[in-house]
């Protein structure tokens, strides 16, 4: 799906579980409340995307761009975030249970309100 652009698309509460979305451009998209469990978002551009309350459990976010993304209340348990860029992302209430954050760029991210790491 590389090369597809859904910038600023309204995809809130969409069910994309187990979907191959590697390399997709979702810059600024509204994915709040979306079901992205086990989705392959490797290398996806999610810069500035609204992922509030989204379920990303088990998702592949390897090398994804999540700069300025809003992940408040999102479930990222068991997600693969190796090499992902979370700079300036909003993470309060997010669930990172079972997630290896080694090598993840968390510059200017407040982790004090993250629910589980």
N, C-alpha and C positions, 0 to 999 in steps of 0.2 A: 504494500500500500504506500510505499515511499513516493513522494512527489505530490500526494494529495493534500490539498489545503482546505481546512474547515475553520479558518481564522474567524474568531468572533461568532461562531455558530452557536445557536441556542440548542443545546443537547441535554438540558437538565432532566434528570430522572430517567435517562435513556438506559436500556439494558444492552451493554456491550461485553458481557461476561464471555471469556474464552475467545475473544475476537483478536485477529492479527491486525495491529495498528502500528507496526514498527515504522519509524521514520515519518509518520504523519505530522502535519503542521496544524496544531490546535491552539495556536497563539491566541490568547484572550477569549477562548471558547468558554461557554457556560456549561460545565459538566457537574453542577451541584446536584447532589443526591444520585448521581449516576452509579450503575452497577458495572464496575470494571474488574471484577474478580477474575484472576488468572488471565487477564488481557495482556497481549504482548505489545508494550509501548516502548520497546527498546529504541533509543535515539529519537524519540518523539519530541517535538517542540511544544511544550505546555507552558511556555512563558506567559505569565499573567493570567493563566486560566483559573476559573472559579471551580474548585473541586471540593467546596464545602460539603461535608457529610457524604462524600463519595466513598464507595467501597472498592478499595484497591488491594484487597487481601490476595496475596499470591501473585500479584501483577509483576510483569517484567518491566522495570523502569530503568534498566541498565543504560547509562549514558544519556538519560532524558534531561531536557532543559526544563527545570521547574522554577526558574528565576521569577520572583514576584508572584508566584502562584499562591492561591488562597486554599490551604488544605486544612482549615479549621474543622475539627471534628471528623476528619477523614480516617478511614481504617486502612492502614498500610501494613497490617500484620502479615509477616511472612513474605513481604514484597522484596524483590531484588532491586536494590537501589545503587548497586556498585557504579561508581563514576557519575552518578546523577548530580546535577547542580541545583541546589535548593537555596542559593543565595537570595536573601531578603524575602524568603517565603514566609507565609503566616501559618504556624503549626500548632496554635493553642488547641488543646483537646484532641489532637491527633494521636492515633494508636500506632506505635512503631514496635509492638511486641514481636520479638523474634527476628528483627531486622538488623543486619550487619551494616553499621554506618561508617565502617572503615573506608577511607578514600572518598567520602561524600563531601561536597563543598557546602558547608553550613555557615559561610561568612554572613555576618549581620543577621543571624537567625536567633530569636529568643527561644531557647529550649526549656525555660522555666515553667511553662504552662503545657508542655507536651504531656499527654496522659500516661503513656507507657513507652519505655524504651528498653 
